[in-house]
Amino acid sequence: MENIRRAVPADASRIAEMIVINYRINFYPFFRNDSFYFGELNVVDTAMDYAEGTPGLEGTYVYDDGVVKGMIMVSGDEIVKLYVEPQFQSGGIGAALLEYAVNDLGCTWLWALEYNTRGIAFYRRHGFEPTGETMTEDEWVPLVKLSCRR
Protein backbone atom coordinates (compact mmCIF):
# COMPACT_ATOMS: atom_id res chain seq x y z
CA MET A 1 0.00 0.00 0.00
CA GLU A 2 1.90 2.99 -1.27
CA ASN A 3 -0.16 5.62 0.59
CA ILE A 4 0.04 3.91 4.00
CA ARG A 5 2.96 4.54 6.28
CA ARG A 6 3.86 4.43 9.94
CA ALA A 7 2.73 7.57 11.76
CA VAL A 8 5.36 10.07 12.88
CA PRO A 9 5.13 12.77 15.59
CA ALA A 10 4.33 15.43 12.96
CA ASP A 11 1.06 13.53 12.25
CA ALA A 12 -0.20 13.91 15.82
CA SER A 13 -2.46 16.90 15.21
CA ARG A 14 -4.09 15.38 12.09
CA ILE A 15 -4.62 12.07 13.89
CA ALA A 16 -6.15 13.92 16.85
CA GLU A 17 -8.45 15.96 14.59
CA MET A 18 -9.77 12.80 12.92
CA ILE A 19 -10.36 11.06 16.24
CA VAL A 20 -12.12 14.02 17.87
CA ILE A 21 -14.31 14.77 14.84
CA ASN A 22 -15.28 11.12 14.38
CA TYR A 23 -16.07 10.64 18.08
CA ARG A 24 -18.31 13.70 18.01
CA ILE A 25 -20.09 12.72 14.80
CA ASN A 26 -20.42 8.98 15.42
CA PHE A 27 -20.60 8.53 19.19
CA TYR A 28 -21.98 11.73 20.71
CA PRO A 29 -25.50 11.05 19.37
CA PHE A 30 -25.65 7.87 21.49
CA PHE A 31 -24.10 9.11 24.71
CA ARG A 32 -24.91 12.86 24.75
CA ASN A 33 -22.18 13.58 27.26
CA ASP A 34 -21.39 17.25 26.61
CA SER A 35 -18.66 17.54 29.23
CA PHE A 36 -16.74 14.62 27.68
CA TYR A 37 -17.29 15.22 23.96
CA PHE A 38 -16.85 19.01 24.04
CA GLY A 39 -14.52 19.44 27.00
CA GLU A 40 -12.42 16.46 28.02
CA LEU A 41 -12.14 15.20 24.43
CA ASN A 42 -10.09 17.78 22.55
CA VAL A 43 -7.47 17.92 19.83
CA VAL A 44 -4.60 19.22 22.01
CA ASP A 45 -4.86 16.47 24.64
CA THR A 46 -5.56 13.76 22.06
CA ALA A 47 -2.53 14.83 20.00
CA MET A 48 -0.32 14.26 23.05
CA ASP A 49 -1.27 10.55 22.85
CA TYR A 50 0.60 10.47 19.51
CA ALA A 51 3.71 12.41 20.49
CA GLU A 52 7.19 11.02 20.04
CA GLY A 53 7.80 7.95 22.16
CA THR A 54 4.15 7.30 23.06
CA PRO A 55 2.57 3.83 22.74
CA GLY A 56 -0.15 5.30 20.51
CA LEU A 57 2.35 6.47 17.95
CA GLU A 58 4.09 3.10 17.99
CA GLY A 59 1.07 1.20 16.65
CA THR A 60 -0.41 3.87 14.39
CA TYR A 61 -0.35 4.04 10.60
CA VAL A 62 -1.75 6.77 8.38
CA TYR A 63 -3.15 7.00 4.89
CA ASP A 64 -1.18 9.86 3.35
CA ASP A 65 -1.52 10.83 -0.30
CA GLY A 66 -0.07 14.27 0.36
CA VAL A 67 -2.65 14.89 3.08
CA VAL A 68 -3.21 12.55 6.03
CA LYS A 69 -6.80 11.42 5.44
CA GLY A 70 -7.12 8.33 7.64
CA MET A 71 -5.48 6.43 10.48
CA ILE A 72 -5.44 2.97 11.97
CA MET A 73 -4.03 1.95 15.34
CA VAL A 74 -3.12 -1.66 16.08
CA SER A 75 -1.86 -3.58 19.06
CA GLY A 76 -0.64 -7.09 18.37
CA ASP A 77 -3.33 -8.73 16.24
CA GLU A 78 -6.07 -6.29 17.37
CA ILE A 79 -7.32 -3.28 15.43
CA VAL A 80 -7.79 -0.66 18.14
CA LYS A 81 -8.93 2.38 16.10
CA LEU A 82 -9.77 3.13 12.50
CA TYR A 83 -10.84 6.62 11.47
CA VAL A 84 -11.09 8.46 8.18
CA GLU A 85 -11.64 12.20 7.91
CA PRO A 86 -15.42 12.51 7.27
CA GLN A 87 -14.92 14.45 4.02
CA PHE A 88 -12.96 11.50 2.61
CA GLN A 89 -15.17 8.63 3.82
CA SER A 90 -16.64 6.22 1.28
CA GLY A 91 -13.60 6.68 -0.96
CA GLY A 92 -11.73 3.45 -0.19
CA ILE A 93 -9.37 4.87 2.44
CA GLY A 94 -10.85 2.91 5.34
CA ALA A 95 -10.85 -0.26 3.22
CA ALA A 96 -7.18 0.28 2.32
CA LEU A 97 -6.23 0.79 5.96
CA LEU A 98 -8.21 -2.27 7.05
CA GLU A 99 -6.69 -4.42 4.31
CA TYR A 100 -3.21 -3.24 5.32
CA ALA A 101 -3.86 -4.12 8.96
CA VAL A 102 -5.08 -7.61 8.06
CA ASN A 103 -2.66 -8.49 5.24
CA ASP A 104 0.52 -6.70 6.28
CA LEU A 105 0.23 -6.43 10.06
CA GLY A 106 -1.59 -9.70 10.80
CA CYS A 107 -4.59 -8.18 12.57
CA THR A 108 -7.50 -10.59 13.07
CA TRP A 109 -10.04 -8.93 15.38
CA LEU A 110 -11.46 -5.73 16.86
CA TRP A 111 -14.06 -4.33 19.24
CA ALA A 112 -16.79 -2.06 17.83
CA LEU A 113 -19.38 0.07 19.57
CA GLU A 114 -22.60 -1.93 19.54
CA TYR A 115 -24.57 1.15 18.42
CA ASN A 116 -22.22 1.86 15.51
CA THR A 117 -24.22 -0.02 12.90
CA ARG A 118 -22.52 1.83 10.04
CA GLY A 119 -19.07 0.83 11.30
CA ILE A 120 -20.11 -2.77 11.92
CA ALA A 121 -21.59 -2.98 8.40
CA PHE A 122 -18.28 -1.65 7.02
CA TYR A 123 -16.29 -4.31 8.88
CA ARG A 124 -18.67 -7.05 7.74
CA ARG A 125 -18.30 -5.98 4.09
CA HIS A 126 -14.56 -6.40 4.56
CA GLY A 127 -14.55 -9.91 5.99
CA PHE A 128 -15.21 -9.42 9.71
CA GLU A 129 -18.06 -11.13 11.54
CA PRO A 130 -19.39 -10.73 15.09
CA THR A 131 -18.11 -13.50 17.34
CA GLY A 132 -20.99 -13.26 19.82
CA GLU A 133 -18.60 -11.96 22.47
CA THR A 134 -19.52 -8.64 24.08
CA MET A 135 -18.16 -6.44 26.83
CA THR A 136 -19.00 -3.21 28.57
CA GLU A 137 -16.18 -0.67 28.67
CA ASP A 138 -16.09 2.05 31.33
CA GLU A 139 -19.25 0.56 32.91
CA TRP A 140 -21.60 1.84 30.18
CA VAL A 141 -20.11 1.50 26.67
CA PRO A 142 -21.38 -1.71 25.01
CA LEU A 143 -18.90 -3.30 22.60
CA VAL A 144 -19.12 -6.29 20.26
CA LYS A 145 -16.15 -8.32 19.09
CA LEU A 146 -15.62 -8.96 15.37
CA SER A 147 -13.16 -11.41 13.92
CA CYS A 148 -11.73 -11.68 10.41
CA ARG A 149 -13.04 -14.66 8.40
CA ARG A 150 -9.87 -14.94 6.32
Beta strands, then each sheet from edge to edge (+ up, - down):
strand 1: 4-6
strand 2: 60-64
strand 3: 68-75
strand 4: 78-84
strand 5: 109-113
strand 6: 128-137
strand 7: 141-148
sheet 1: 1+ 2- 3+ 4- 5- 7+ 6-
end
